[in-house]
Amino acid sequence: MAESGYLVNRTEDGSEACYYVNQTGGNYFQSTSALTTSLPLFALQLSVVLFTTRLLLLILRPLRQPSIVALIIAGVLLGPSALGATPLFFDHVLPLKAVKVLETFANLALVYYMFLFGLEMDLKPIMNSGSEAIRIAISGILIPLGFGFGLFYLLQLLDSNAKEISSFKGSIFWAITLTATNFPDVAQVLTDLKLLRTDIGRLAMSSAVSSDFCTWILLVVAMSLLNAYPYYVLPSILAFVLLCGFVIRPVISKIASHAVKGDDFTEQHIWFILGWIVFFGFITDAFGLHSMVGSFMLGVIMPRRDVIRMKLMERLDDFVSVIMMPLFFLTSGTRTDVGFMLKETPWYAIFIIIFLSFGAKILSTLLVFLLHNKPMEDGFALGVIMNTKGVMSIIIINAGRNIKVLNNQTFTIMVFSALAMTCLVEPIVAATYKPRKKLLRYKHRTIESVLANGVEFKILACVLSNRDAPCMISLLEASNASPDFPICVIAVHLVELTGRNTAMLIVHDHSMTSMSNPVRAKSESDQIIFAFNSYEKRNGAVSVQTITAISPYENMHEDICSLALDKRVSLIIIPFQTVLTADGRVEDAKSTFPAMNQYVLENATCSVGLLVDRGLGSIMQTGPARNSSSSKGHRIAMIFIGGPDDREALAYAWRMAGHPEISLAVLRFLPGRIAAQSTSEHSSNGHDELSSSMTIEEREKRLDDDYTYEFMFKTLDDESITYTEKVVNNGDETLAEIRRNDADFDLYIVGRGEKTQSVLTSGLSDWNSCQELGTMGDTLASSNFASHASVLVVQQYVPKNYIANPHGFSASLGSRTWRPLMWSMDNYIISKLYAT
C-alpha cells in the first residue's frame, strides 16, 4: 500500500512544483475525516437541521402549532441549549470553524426569503384598510413599544445579575420585537382555527399586514440610527427607497408588461431578477444596513402580475422556505442558550416577562374594541391572534445581537418569549373563543323565490380548473339571462394552498386582465378570468365578478359558504370531479372533494347545485343536439320525483326553458297502487310519530301538485316544453321509464332528495357510491345508465326549523285562484294532454 508523502514535479524550464499526496488507505479511504472540509460538513449540517425540522413538524401538527414553532425549536435543540452542548455534536457537527460558512448561507437564505416576503406584501390592502384595522394596528404598535422598553428595564429590577445589560439600544429591539405580527403565520393560524373568512379573521389579516409593514419601517429606522454613521445611512436609505419607488419600479413594470403581452417572459428574465436580488442586497449592505433590506425593497416594487409572481415563487419558494431557511434558524439557535438563561435569570422573572409581553397586544386591542363599543370577547381573541410571532421577530432579535446591543441573556429571553407567545395563540383561541354566526337577512335564497319575484338571479359559480370553465359557462348561458331577468355571476376559482403561500381572497378587476388573447394568459387563473369576462361581453344582461380563493382543500367549503352569504346569492354551483370505477360506479376524483361537497350541502345559506360534466361545454357551443328532432338546439330533461329539492330543480329548468335555443321535457313520476299500498302499510303502525310524519308527507305532496300544476298552466302554449306523468311502483320501473323516454338529452336536472323517502326510488339507493349526488343523481351519473348527458343535482335551501306549509308556500308564489279546479282534474287526462 502506498504511503502519504510529497511529490515533486519538475518542468522543462527547470522550475519545480511540490504536491502533498495522501494515499493512505488506498483509493477508497482517507486517513483524515471528510468533515474537516467545508462542503461535507455543510451537507451534514443541512441534513441534520432538515431532518430535525421535518420531525418536529410531524410531531407538532396534531398540537395545532404553526410551522414557525417547529423551526425555532429545531434551532434551539441543535444549539448549545441541548445537542450543541455535547462534545460529540459540538466537535463534529457545529464546530466553531464552520460558523462563517453556516452564517453565510443563512444570510443568503434570509435575503431571498425577504424578497419573497416583499413579493407577497401587497400595499393595496394597507391603503384600503378600514379605520378600525388602522386603529388596531397603530394601537398594536404604540402600546407594545412602551411595554418593550419597560420590560427591558424591569428585568434589571427582577434580576440582580442583569445590571450590566442596561442599554437603551437593547430596549429598542425588545420593543420592536413586541410590535411584530407576522401576517403569513396569522393566516395559517386563522385557517387552522377556521376563522379566516369570519369578520374577526378579516380584521386580523388587515391589522397584521399594516402592523407588519410598520414594524419593518421601525426596524430599518432603528438600524439606521444605531449605525456608527447615522447621518449618512438614513439619508442614503431614504434616497434609495425613493429611487426604487419612482424610477426603478416604473421601469420594471414597463419591461414586465411588454414581456407578458408579447409572450416573451422567459427563463432569462427569471435569472435576471434573481441576480438583481443579490445586487439590491449588496447596495443596502454598502449603506450600512443588512442586505435583506434591499431584497425586500425589490420584492415590494415588483409588478403584481400573476405570471411573474407564479414563476418566481415556483423557482424560489420551496428551495428557500423548506431547505435554506432552516439554516437561519440553526444559526439563531446557536446563539440561544436556555441553560445560561435559567442559570442567570430567576424563573419568576422569565414568567413575568412572558406574561406581560403576551398581554401587550391584548391590551392594545381591547382598548380599541372598548372605544368602538364592540364585544370584549372578540377583542380578546383578536389580541391573542395578534401575538403570533414569526420570522420577522427572530430577524429583529438577531439584528440586535449582530450589533451587540443584546447579550446572551436578553437575546435568549426574547427568543423564548416569542416562542412561548406563538405556541399559546391557537390553544387559547380554540378554548376561549366561539365565533358567532353571521346573521344576514335576505329573502331570495332559492331559485323558486327568484323566479316567483322576478329579481336578479345571483349565482356563485365555483371552478377548480380550466376543465370546469366551459361547462360552467355553458350552464350559465342556458340560465336565460335577459334585461327583465338579469343574472349576476360570482365566479370563484378555487386554488389549493401550497408551500408558504398565504390563504387569501383575490378580487379581480377587469383592468387587471388586459389580455386580448387567452393563449397568452399563462396562469390558470388568467385563462379562467378571460373566459368569464368573454361570457359577460357576449351577454349584456350578465354581470360577472371573478374571485380567486386560495386555501387548503379541507377549508375550501368555508370560502364557498362565506362568499355565498356575503354576496347574498341564490344558487351555488360546484363542479363534481368524477372518475368511473371498473364496475361503472361514479366516485369523486379527490378524497377531499366529498367532504367539501357534503359540508357545502349541509351549511350553505342558499340552494346548491352539483354539476357532473360530460361534455356540456362542447355540446352547448357546437349547435343542435345529437339526433334531435326538436326545432330548438339543445334538449334538457327534468326528472320530478317529489320534495323541495325537485321543486327547486323544476324552477331552474323552468327558467332555462325560456332560452330560445333550449327545449325542456319534464317527466314526473307518481306512485301506483302497489307503491301506495306499501306506503300505507309503512305508515299504519299507529304511532304518533309516524302519523305526524305522514302528515308532513301529505303536505309535501300538495306542494308538489301545487307547483307542477302552476308550471303546466303557465307553459301551456309553449311548444318547446313537454310535461309527462308516469305511474310506477319502484325504482326499477322509474329507471326503465327514464331509459324509455331518453332522447339524447344534453342535460338532466334532478333534485337531490336526500331528506325525501320515496318508494319511487326504492332499490336504486343500494348502488349509490356518491351520497352527495342523491339517489337519482348518482344513478344518472353512473356509466350503467348508458347516457352521455351531463347531470345537474339541485338541493333547495330549507331552514332548519322548516315545516311544510301549503298556505305559507303558496303565498310566496302569488295567487292560486286556479288551485281548486286543478285539484279536481284527473291526472290521466293531464298526462295525455301534455304527453310527448
C-alpha positions in Angstrom: 0.0 0.0 0.0 1.4 3.4 -1.0 2.2 5.9 1.8 1.5 9.6 2.0 4.3 11.9 1.0 5.4 14.8 -1.1 5.6 14.6 -4.9 8.0 16.8 -6.8 7.2 17.7 -10.4 10.0 19.3 -12.5 9.0 21.2 -15.6 11.1 21.8 -18.8 12.2 25.3 -17.7 13.8 23.9 -14.6 11.1 25.0 -12.1 9.8 22.6 -9.5 6.3 22.2 -8.1 5.8 20.3 -4.8 2.4 18.5 -4.0 1.3 16.6 -0.9 -0.3 13.3 -1.8 -2.3 11.3 0.7 -2.6 7.7 -0.4 -3.0 6.0 3.0 -6.0 3.7 2.8 -5.7 3.1 -1.0 -8.2 4.6 -3.3 -11.3 4.1 -1.1 -10.5 5.5 2.4 -8.7 8.6 3.7 -6.8 8.9 6.9 -8.5 12.2 7.7 -12.2 12.8 8.3 -14.3 14.2 5.5 -15.8 16.6 8.0 -12.6 18.6 8.0 -13.5 20.2 4.8 -16.3 22.8 4.4 -18.6 21.2 1.9 -19.1 17.8 3.6 -19.6 19.5 6.9 -22.1 21.9 5.5 -24.0 19.0 3.9 -24.1 17.2 7.2 -25.4 20.3 9.0 -28.1 20.8 6.3 -29.2 17.2 6.6 -29.4 17.3 10.4 -31.4 20.5 10.5 -33.8 19.4 7.8 -34.4 16.1 9.5 -35.0 17.7 12.9 -37.3 20.3 11.4 -39.4 17.8 9.5 -39.7 15.5 12.5 -40.8 18.4 14.7 -43.4 19.5 12.1 -44.8 16.0 12.2 -45.0 15.9 16.0 -46.4 19.4 16.4 -49.0 19.2 13.7 -51.6 17.4 15.9 -51.0 20.1 18.6 -52.1 22.8 16.1 -48.8 24.7 16.1 -47.7 26.9 13.2 -44.6 25.9 11.3 -42.5 28.7 12.8 -42.7 26.9 16.2 -41.0 23.8 14.8 -38.3 25.9 13.1 -37.5 27.8 16.3 -37.5 24.7 18.5 -35.2 22.9 15.9 -32.7 25.7 16.1 -32.8 25.7 19.9 -32.4 21.9 20.2 -29.4 21.9 17.9 -27.8 24.8 19.7 -25.9 24.9 23.0 -29.3 24.5 24.9 -29.4 20.8 24.0 -27.3 18.8 21.5 -24.9 21.6 20.9 -23.7 21.3 24.5 -22.4 17.7 23.9 -18.8 17.4 22.9 -19.5 14.9 20.1 -22.1 17.2 18.4 -20.1 20.3 19.0 -16.8 18.9 17.6 -18.3 17.1 14.5 -21.5 19.0 13.5 -21.2 22.5 14.8 -17.5 23.3 15.2 -16.5 27.0 15.5 -14.7 26.9 12.2 -17.9 26.2 10.4 -19.8 29.1 11.8 -18.8 31.5 9.0 -19.9 29.2 6.2 -23.2 28.4 8.0 -23.9 32.1 8.6 -23.1 33.0 5.0 -25.7 30.6 3.7 -28.1 31.6 6.4 -27.9 35.2 5.4 -28.2 34.3 1.7 -31.4 32.4 2.6 -32.6 35.4 4.5 -32.0 37.7 1.5 -34.1 35.6 -0.8 -36.7 35.0 1.9 -37.2 38.7 2.4 -37.6 39.1 -1.4 -40.4 36.6 -1.3 -41.9 38.3 1.7 -41.9 41.7 -0.1 -43.3 40.0 -3.2 -46.3 38.7 -1.2 -46.8 42.0 0.6 -49.4 44.0 -1.3 -49.6 47.6 -0.3 -53.2 47.9 -1.6 -54.8 46.2 1.5 -52.8 48.6 3.7 -54.1 51.6 1.8 -57.7 50.2 1.7 -57.8 49.0 5.3 -60.7 50.3 7.3 -60.4 52.8 10.1 -60.9 50.1 12.7 -58.0 47.9 11.3 -55.7 51.0 11.2 -56.6 51.9 14.8 -55.8 48.3 15.9 -52.5 48.3 14.0 -51.5 51.7 15.5 -52.5 50.7 19.0 -50.7 47.4 18.5 -47.5 49.4 17.7 -47.6 52.1 20.3 -48.6 50.1 23.4 -46.2 47.1 22.8 -43.4 49.7 22.2 -43.9 51.1 25.6 -44.1 47.5 27.1 -40.9 46.6 25.4 -38.9 49.5 26.8 -40.4 48.9 30.3 -39.8 45.1 30.3 -36.2 45.6 29.3 -35.6 47.7 32.4 -37.9 45.6 34.5 -35.5 42.7 34.0 -32.8 44.7 35.9 -35.1 45.1 38.9 -36.1 41.5 39.0 -32.6 40.1 38.4 -29.6 41.5 40.2 -27.2 39.8 37.7 -28.8 41.9 34.9 -27.3 45.3 35.9 -24.7 45.2 33.3 -27.2 44.9 30.4 -28.6 48.4 31.0 -28.6 49.8 27.5 -31.2 51.9 25.7 -30.2 50.4 22.4 -31.1 46.9 23.6 -34.5 48.1 24.8 -35.3 49.4 21.3 -35.0 45.9 19.8 -37.1 44.4 22.6 -39.8 47.0 21.9 -39.8 46.4 18.1 -40.0 42.7 18.6 -43.2 43.0 20.6 -44.8 45.1 17.9 -44.3 42.4 15.2 -47.2 40.3 14.0 -46.3 38.0 11.1 -49.2 38.0 8.7 -48.4 34.8 6.9 -48.4 32.9 10.2 -51.5 34.8 11.3 -53.2 33.5 8.1 -52.1 29.9 8.9 -53.4 30.2 12.5 -56.8 31.6 11.3 -57.0 28.8 8.7 -56.4 26.2 11.3 -59.0 27.7 13.6 -61.5 28.1 10.7 -61.7 31.8 11.3 -60.1 33.1 8.1 -63.4 34.1 6.4 -65.0 35.5 9.5 -65.2 39.1 10.5 -62.5 38.7 13.1 -60.4 36.9 10.6 -60.6 39.7 8.0 -59.9 42.3 10.7 -56.9 40.3 11.9 -55.4 39.9 8.4 -55.8 43.6 7.7 -54.3 44.7 11.0 -51.5 42.1 10.7 -50.4 43.4 7.2 -50.4 47.0 8.4 -48.6 46.1 11.7 -46.0 44.1 9.8 -45.3 46.9 7.4 -44.9 49.4 10.3 -42.7 47.1 12.2 -40.5 46.7 9.1 -40.2 50.5 8.9 -39.3 50.8 12.6 -36.6 48.1 12.2 -35.0 50.0 9.2 -35.1 53.3 11.1 -33.6 51.7 14.2 -30.8 50.0 12.4 -30.0 53.3 10.6 -29.9 55.4 13.7 -27.9 52.9 15.7 -25.3 52.7 12.9 -21.9 54.3 13.5 -22.7 56.9 10.8 -26.5 57.5 11.2 -26.4 60.9 9.4 -25.0 59.1 6.3 -27.1 55.8 6.5 -30.6 57.3 7.0 -30.5 59.8 4.0 -28.9 57.1 1.8 -31.7 54.6 2.6 -34.4 57.3 2.1 -32.9 58.2 -1.3 -32.7 54.5 -2.2 -36.4 54.0 -1.3 -37.4 57.0 -3.4 -35.3 55.8 -6.3 -36.9 52.3 -6.1 -40.5 53.7 -5.9 -40.3 56.4 -8.6 -37.7 55.3 -11.0 -36.9 51.5 -10.8 -40.5 50.4 -10.2 -42.0 52.1 -13.4 -39.1 50.7 -15.5 -39.6 47.1 -14.2 -43.3 47.4 -14.7 -42.9 48.5 -18.2 -40.5 45.8 -19.1 -42.6 43.1 -17.4 -45.8 44.4 -19.1 -44.1 44.3 -22.5 -42.7 40.8 -21.8 -46.0 39.4 -20.7 -48.0 40.8 -23.5 -45.5 39.7 -26.1 -45.2 36.2 -24.6 -41.5 37.0 -24.1 -41.3 36.4 -20.3 -38.7 33.7 -20.4 -36.2 32.0 -18.1 -33.7 34.8 -18.8 -36.0 37.3 -17.1 -36.2 35.0 -14.1 -32.4 34.6 -13.7 -32.0 38.3 -14.3 -34.4 39.1 -11.4 -32.6 36.5 -9.2 -29.3 38.3 -9.8 -30.8 41.7 -9.0 -32.0 40.3 -5.6 -28.4 39.9 -4.6 -27.4 43.2 -6.1 -30.0 45.1 -4.2 -28.8 43.4 -1.0 -25.3 44.5 -1.8 -26.5 48.1 -2.1 -28.2 48.3 1.2 -25.3 46.4 2.8 -22.9 49.1 1.4 -25.1 51.8 3.0 -24.6 50.2 6.4 -27.8 48.1 6.7 -28.5 44.4 6.4 -28.6 43.1 2.8 -32.1 41.8 3.4 -33.4 45.4 3.3 -32.5 45.7 -0.4 -34.0 42.3 -1.4 -37.2 43.2 0.5 -37.5 46.5 -1.4 -37.1 44.7 -4.7 -39.9 42.4 -3.8 -42.2 45.2 -2.9 -41.7 47.1 -6.1 -42.1 44.0 -8.3 -45.2 44.3 -10.6 -48.3 42.5 -9.3 -48.8 40.1 -12.2 -49.8 36.5 -11.7 -47.4 35.2 -14.3 -44.3 36.9 -12.8 -45.3 36.0 -9.2 -46.0 32.4 -10.0 -42.8 31.9 -11.9 -40.7 33.5 -9.2 -42.5 31.6 -6.5 -42.0 28.4 -8.5 -38.3 28.9 -8.7 -37.7 30.1 -5.1 -40.4 29.1 -2.7 -39.7 25.5 -1.9 -35.9 25.9 -2.1 -35.7 29.0 0.1 -38.5 28.2 2.6 -38.0 24.5 3.0 -34.3 24.0 2.5 -32.4 27.2 3.2 -34.4 29.0 5.9 -33.9 26.2 8.5 -30.2 27.2 8.3 -31.1 30.7 9.5 -33.0 29.2 12.5 -30.0 27.0 13.2 -27.7 30.0 13.4 -30.2 31.7 15.7 -30.3 28.5 17.8 -26.5 28.6 18.2 -26.9 32.0 19.9 -29.7 30.8 22.2 -28.6 29.3 25.5 -31.6 28.3 27.6 -29.3 26.8 30.3 -27.5 30.1 30.7 -30.8 32.0 30.8 -32.2 29.7 33.6 -28.9 30.0 35.5 -28.7 33.7 35.4 -32.4 34.7 35.5 -34.9 33.7 38.2 -37.8 31.7 36.9 -40.4 34.2 38.1 -38.7 37.0 36.2 -38.9 34.9 33.0 -42.6 34.2 33.7 -43.5 37.8 34.4 -41.7 39.0 31.2 -43.5 36.4 29.0 -46.9 37.2 30.7 -46.6 41.0 30.2 -45.2 40.6 26.7 -48.2 38.4 25.8 -50.6 41.0 27.4 -49.3 44.0 25.4 -51.1 43.1 22.2 -54.2 42.0 24.1 -54.4 45.3 26.0 -54.0 47.4 22.8 -56.8 45.5 21.0 -59.1 45.6 24.0 -58.8 49.4 24.2 -59.8 49.8 20.5 -62.8 47.5 21.0 -63.8 49.4 24.1 -63.7 52.7 22.3 -65.9 51.2 19.5 -68.3 49.5 21.9 -67.6 46.1 20.4 -67.7 42.7 22.3 -64.7 42.3 24.6 -64.7 38.6 23.7 -63.9 39.4 20.1 -61.2 41.9 21.3 -59.5 39.4 23.5 -59.4 36.7 20.7 -58.1 39.2 18.2 -55.4 40.4 20.7 -54.3 36.8 21.3 -54.1 36.2 17.5 -52.0 39.4 17.0 -49.4 37.9 19.3 -48.4 35.5 16.6 -44.7 35.9 16.0 -42.8 34.7 13.0 -39.6 35.1 11.1 -39.8 38.9 11.4 -39.5 38.6 15.2 -36.4 36.4 15.0 -34.9 38.7 12.4 -35.3 41.7 14.8 -33.8 39.8 17.7 -30.8 38.7 15.6 -30.3 42.2 14.3 -29.9 43.4 17.9 -27.5 40.6 18.6 -25.4 41.3 15.5 -24.7 44.9 16.6 -24.0 43.6 20.2 -26.7 45.6 22.0 -28.3 42.3 23.2 -26.2 39.8 25.2 -26.8 36.0 25.7 -29.3 36.6 28.4 -31.5 39.2 26.8 -31.3 37.5 23.4 -32.4 34.1 24.8 -35.2 35.6 26.9 -36.7 37.3 23.9 -36.4 34.3 21.7 -38.0 32.2 24.4 -40.8 34.8 24.8 -41.5 34.8 21.1 -41.7 31.0 21.1 -44.0 30.9 24.1 -46.3 33.6 22.8 -46.7 31.9 19.4 -47.3 28.4 21.0 -50.1 29.8 23.2 -52.1 31.5 20.4 -54.0 28.6 18.9 -54.8 26.7 22.1 -56.1 29.8 23.9 -58.3 31.0 21.0 -59.6 27.5 20.4 -60.5 27.1 24.1 -62.0 30.6 24.8 -63.5 31.9 21.5 -66.6 30.6 19.7 -67.4 32.8 16.7 -70.9 34.0 16.4 -72.6 33.1 13.2 -73.2 36.0 10.9 -76.9 36.8 10.6 -77.6 38.3 7.2 -81.2 38.5 6.3 -82.0 38.2 2.6 -85.2 36.8 1.1 -84.2 35.2 -2.2 -82.2 32.2 -1.1 -83.8 29.8 -3.6 -84.3 29.7 -7.4 -88.0 29.3 -6.7 -88.1 32.7 -4.9 -86.1 34.4 -7.6 -88.4 33.0 -10.3 -91.6 34.0 -8.4 -90.5 37.6 -7.7 -88.6 38.3 -11.0 -85.5 39.6 -9.2 -81.8 39.4 -10.2 -80.6 35.8 -10.2 -77.3 35.7 -8.2 -75.1 32.6 -8.8 -71.9 31.6 -7.2 -70.1 29.5 -9.8 -67.1 27.5 -8.5 -64.3 26.4 -10.8 -61.5 24.1 -9.8 -59.5 24.1 -13.1 -59.6 25.1 -16.7 -61.6 22.0 -17.5 -64.5 23.2 -15.4 -64.9 26.6 -17.0 -66.5 25.7 -20.4 -69.3 23.5 -18.8 -69.9 26.1 -16.1 -70.2 28.9 -18.6 -72.5 26.8 -20.8 -74.8 26.2 -17.9 -74.8 29.9 -17.1 -75.7 30.7 -20.7 -78.5 28.2 -20.5 -79.8 30.0 -17.4 -81.6 32.5 -19.7 -80.3 36.0 -18.7 -82.4 38.8 -20.1 -82.8 42.5 -19.4 -86.0 41.7 -17.5 -84.4 38.8 -15.6 -80.6 39.6 -15.3 -78.0 37.3 -13.8 -75.1 38.2 -11.5 -72.3 35.7 -11.6 -69.7 35.5 -8.9 -67.1 33.2 -10.5 -64.7 31.7 -7.9 -61.5 29.9 -8.9 -60.7 27.6 -6.0 -56.9 27.2 -5.7 -55.2 24.7 -3.3 -52.9 26.4 -0.8 -49.4 25.1 -1.2 -46.0 25.9 0.2 -45.7 29.2 2.2 -48.4 31.0 0.2 -50.9 32.8 2.3 -54.6 31.9 2.3 -56.4 34.8 0.7 -59.3 36.0 -1.5 -58.2 37.9 -4.6 -60.9 40.0 -6.2 -60.0 40.6 -9.9 -60.9 43.8 -11.6 -61.4 44.0 -15.4 -58.5 46.3 -15.8 -56.2 43.6 -14.3 -57.0 41.3 -17.2 -55.9 43.2 -20.2 -55.0 40.1 -22.3 -56.7 40.1 -25.7 -55.6 36.6 -26.4 -56.3 33.8 -23.9 -53.4 31.8 -25.1 -51.1 34.4 -23.7 -52.7 34.1 -20.3 -50.1 31.8 -18.8 -51.6 31.3 -15.4 -54.7 29.2 -15.0 -56.5 32.0 -13.1 -55.9 34.4 -16.1 -57.5 31.9 -18.5 -60.5 31.4 -16.3 -60.9 35.1 -15.8 -60.7 35.7 -19.5 -63.3 33.0 -20.2 -65.8 34.5 -17.8 -65.1 38.1 -19.0 -65.8 36.9 -22.5 -69.1 35.4 -21.4 -70.0 38.7 -19.8 -69.2 40.7 -23.0 -71.4 38.3 -25.1 -74.5 38.9 -22.9 -75.4 42.4 -21.8 -77.8 41.1 -19.1 -75.0 39.4 -17.2 -72.6 40.9 -14.7 -69.5 38.9 -13.7 -67.2 39.3 -10.7 -64.2 37.0 -10.7 -62.5 35.9 -7.4 -59.6 33.6 -6.7 -59.8 31.8 -3.4 -56.6 30.3 -2.1 -57.0 27.9 0.8 -56.4 24.3 1.7 -58.8 21.8 0.2 -60.1 20.9 3.6 -61.1 24.6 4.2 -62.5 25.5 0.8 -66.1 24.9 1.9 -65.7 27.8 4.3 -64.7 30.1 1.4 -67.7 29.0 -0.6 -70.3 29.3 2.2 -68.8 32.6 3.4 -68.8 34.2 -0.1 -72.4 32.9 -0.8 -73.5 34.6 2.4 -71.6 37.9 1.8 -72.8 38.1 -1.9 -76.4 37.0 -1.0 -76.5 34.5 -3.8 -79.5 32.2 -4.6 -77.5 29.3 -6.0 -74.1 27.8 -5.6 -72.9 25.6 -8.4 -69.9 23.3 -7.8 -68.3 21.1 -10.4 -68.4 17.4 -9.3 -65.0 15.9 -10.1 -65.7 12.3 -11.0 -63.9 9.2 -12.0 -65.6 5.9 -13.1 -64.7 2.6 -11.4 -64.4 -0.7 -13.2 -68.0 -1.7 -12.2 -69.4 1.6 -13.6 -69.8 3.4 -10.3 -69.0 7.1 -10.1 -66.6 8.3 -7.5 -65.1 11.6 -6.6 -61.7 12.3 -8.2 -60.1 13.5 -4.9 -60.7 12.1 -1.5 -61.1 15.7 -0.1 -63.9 16.7 -2.5 -66.7 14.6 -1.0 -66.1 16.2 2.4 -66.1 19.7 0.8 -69.3 19.0 -1.2 -71.0 17.5 1.8 -70.1 20.4 4.0 -71.4 22.9 1.5 -74.7 21.0 1.1 -75.2 21.0 4.9 -74.1 24.5 5.7 -74.9 26.7 2.6 -77.3 29.5 3.2 -78.9 29.1 -0.3 -79.6 26.4 -2.8 -76.8 24.2 -4.1 -76.2 22.5 -7.5 -73.6 19.8 -8.2 -72.7 19.6 -11.9 -71.5 16.3 -13.3 -70.0 17.3 -16.7 -70.0 15.0 -19.7 -69.0 17.4 -22.4 -71.7 20.0 -21.7 -69.4 22.8 -22.7 -68.6 21.5 -26.1 -72.2 20.4 -26.8 -73.7 23.8 -25.9 -71.2 25.6 -28.1 -71.3 23.3 -31.2 -75.0 23.8 -32.1 -78.0 21.4 -32.1 -78.2 18.3 -30.0 -77.3 15.0 -31.5 -80.2 13.4 -33.5 -82.5 16.0 -32.0 -85.9 16.3 -33.7 -86.7 19.4 -31.8 -86.7 22.7 -33.6 -84.6 24.1 -30.8 -80.9 23.4 -30.4 -80.4 21.7 -27.0 -82.6 19.4 -25.0 -82.9 19.3 -21.3 -84.8 16.8 -19.2 -86.1 17.3 -15.7 -86.9 14.3 -13.6 -89.5 15.1 -10.9 -90.0 12.6 -8.0 -91.2 14.9 -5.3 -90.0 17.1 -2.4 -88.4 20.6 -2.1 -85.3 19.6 -4.0 -87.3 18.5 -7.0 -89.4 21.7 -6.9 -86.2 23.7 -6.9 -84.8 21.7 -9.8 -88.1 22.3 -11.7 -87.8 26.0 -11.0 -84.3 26.1 -12.5 -85.4 24.0 -15.5 -88.4 26.4 -16.0 -86.1 29.4 -16.1 -83.9 27.6 -18.7 -86.9 26.8 -20.8 -87.2 30.5 -21.6 -83.9 30.3 -23.6 -84.6 30.4 -27.4 -82.2 27.6 -28.1 -83.5 25.2 -25.4 -86.3 22.7 -25.3 -87.4 21.2 -22.0 -89.0 17.8 -21.2 -90.4 17.4 -17.7 -91.1 13.8 -16.6 -93.0 13.4 -13.3 -93.4 10.0 -11.6 -96.4 9.2 -9.5 -96.8 6.1 -7.2 -99.0 3.3 -8.5 -101.4 1.1 -6.4 -98.6 -1.2 -5.2 -96.4 1.7 -4.2 -99.4 3.4 -2.5 -100.2 0.2 -0.5 -96.6 -0.1 0.5 -96.6 3.5 1.7 -99.9 2.9 3.6 -98.6 -0.2 5.3 -95.4 1.6 6.3 -97.3 4.4 7.9 -100.0 2.3 9.7 -98.1 1.4 12.8 -100.4 3.6 15.0 -97.5 5.6 16.5 -98.0 9.4 16.8 -94.5 10.0 15.3 -95.3 8.2 12.1 -98.7 9.9 11.9 -97.0 13.2 12.2 -94.5 12.2 9.6 -97.3 11.1 7.2 -99.0 14.5 7.6 -95.8 16.2 6.5 -95.6 13.8 3.6 -99.1 14.8 2.6 -98.2 18.4 2.8 -95.2 18.0 0.6 -97.3 16.1 -1.9 -99.7 19.0 -2.0 -96.9 21.4 -2.5 -95.6 19.3 -5.4 -99.1 19.2 -7.0 -99.4 22.9 -6.5 -96.1 23.8 -8.2 -96.4 21.3 -11.1 -99.9 22.5 -11.9 -98.8 26.1 -11.9 -95.9 25.1 -14.2 -98.3 23.3 -16.6 -100.8 26.2 -16.9 -98.2 28.9 -17.4 -96.3 26.9 -20.1 -99.5 25.6 -21.8 -98.8 27.5 -25.1 -95.1 26.8 -25.2 -94.3 24.2 -27.8 -90.8 23.8 -26.6 -91.9 22.4 -23.2 -93.4 19.0 -22.7 -94.8 17.6 -19.5 -95.4 13.9 -18.9 -96.6 11.9 -15.9 -95.8 8.3 -15.4 -97.1 5.8 -12.8 -94.5 3.5 -11.3 -94.2 1.2 -8.3 -90.5 1.1 -7.5 -87.1 2.3 -8.5 -86.6 -0.2 -11.3 -89.7 0.9 -13.0 -88.7 4.5 -12.6 -85.3 3.9 -14.2 -86.9 1.9 -17.0 -89.3 4.7 -17.9 -86.4 7.2 -17.9 -84.5 5.0 -20.3 -87.5 4.6 -22.5 -88.0 8.3 -22.7 -84.3 9.1 -23.2 -84.0 11.2 -26.4 -80.3 12.2 -26.5 -80.7 14.8 -23.9 -77.8 17.2 -23.3 -78.6 17.7 -19.6 -80.6 16.1 -16.9 -81.8 18.2 -14.0 -82.8 16.3 -10.8 -83.4 17.1 -7.2 -81.0 15.6 -4.6 -83.9 14.4 -2.5 -81.7 13.4 0.4 -84.4 14.0 3.0 -87.2 12.6 0.9 -88.0 8.9 1.3 -89.9 7.7 -1.8 -90.9 4.3 -3.0 -90.3 5.6 -6.5 -86.6 5.3 -6.0 -86.6 2.2 -3.8 -83.8 -0.2 -4.7 -81.7 2.4 -6.5 -80.0 3.6 -3.3 -78.4 0.2 -2.9 -76.0 1.0 -5.7 -75.2 4.6 -4.6 -71.5 5.4 -4.4 -71.7 9.2 -4.0 -74.1 10.2 -1.3 -73.8 13.9 -2.1 -75.5 13.3 -5.5 -78.6 11.7 -4.0 -80.2 8.5 -5.3 -81.4 9.7 -8.7 -78.4 11.9 -9.4 -75.9 9.1 -8.6 -77.9 6.7 -10.9 -77.9 9.1 -13.8 -74.3 9.9 -13.4 -73.1 6.3 -13.4 -71.9 4.6 -16.6 -74.5 1.9 -16.2 -77.2 4.3 -17.2 -75.7 4.3 -20.7 -76.3 8.1 -21.3 -73.7 10.7 -22.2 -75.8 13.6 -20.8 -74.5 15.9 -18.1 -76.3 15.9 -14.8 -77.2 18.8 -12.5 -78.2 17.8 -9.0 -80.1 20.5 -7.1 -80.7 20.9 -3.4 -83.1 23.6 -2.2 -82.2 25.7 0.8 -84.6 24.8 3.6 -84.4 26.5 7.0 -83.5 24.3 10.0 -87.0 24.7 11.5 -88.8 24.2 8.2 -92.3 22.7 8.3 -94.1 22.2 5.0 -97.0 24.7 4.9 -99.0 24.9 1.7 -100.6 28.2 2.6 -97.3 29.9 3.5 -95.7 28.5 0.5 -98.4 29.5 -2.0 -98.3 33.0 -0.6 -94.7 33.3 -1.9 -95.7 32.2 -5.3 -98.7 34.5 -5.9 -102.3 33.9 -6.5 -103.7 30.4 -6.7 -107.2 31.0 -7.9 -106.9 28.0 -10.2 -105.9 25.6 -7.5 -109.3 24.1 -6.6 -110.0 23.5 -10.3 -106.7 21.7 -10.8 -107.0 19.5 -7.8 -110.2 18.2 -9.2 -108.8 17.3 -12.5 -107.8 13.7 -13.4 -104.1 13.1 -13.6 -104.6 10.7 -16.5 -106.2 13.5 -18.7 -103.4 15.9 -17.8 -100.8 13.4 -18.8 -102.5 12.8 -22.1 -102.8 16.5 -22.8 -99.1 17.1 -22.2 -97.7 13.7 -23.4 -94.9 13.7 -25.9 
